Amino acid sequence: MHLSSAHHAHPLTPGEEQFALAAELLALLGDRTRLTLLHALKEGEADVGTLTEVCGAARPAVSQHLARLRLAGLVSTRKEGRRVIYSLRHSHLERLVAEALNVADHRMTETGPDPAPQ
C-alpha cells in the first residue's frame, strides 16, 4: 500500500479503491507498536534508537514496523551520518492518530449503556 501525497478534491462518496486503501491504513494503525511510533513521530522526527525507547519494543521489531510504515508511504526517512531519521509524511496522520486516541479515551471514560444509534 502506498498513499498518494497528491492533493486533490475528494469525492463526496468514496469509491471502492478509497475504501480499500483506508481499510489498509486502519489495519496498519491497528497495531499498538505502529500506533505508538506514529504518535511519537507527531512530536517530530526521530531515529530508531529514540523510537525504540519510546515504544518499549525490541529494536529489530521497531525497525520492522518502521519499514512497513515506510513501504506504506506513511513515514519518510533521511540519512544523518550513519543514522536514519524518520518523520511523518502526512499531517493527516497526526490528526488520525490523535482522533483514534481520543475515541479510545472516550471509550475508557464512558459510563452506562451505549447510546442509541441515530
Secondary structure by P-SEA (a helix, b strand, c coil): cccccccccccccccaaaaaaaaaaaaaaccaaaaaaaaaaccccccaaaaaaaacccaaaaaaaaaaaaaaccbbbbbcccbbbbbbccaaaaaaaaaaaaaaaaaaaccccccccc
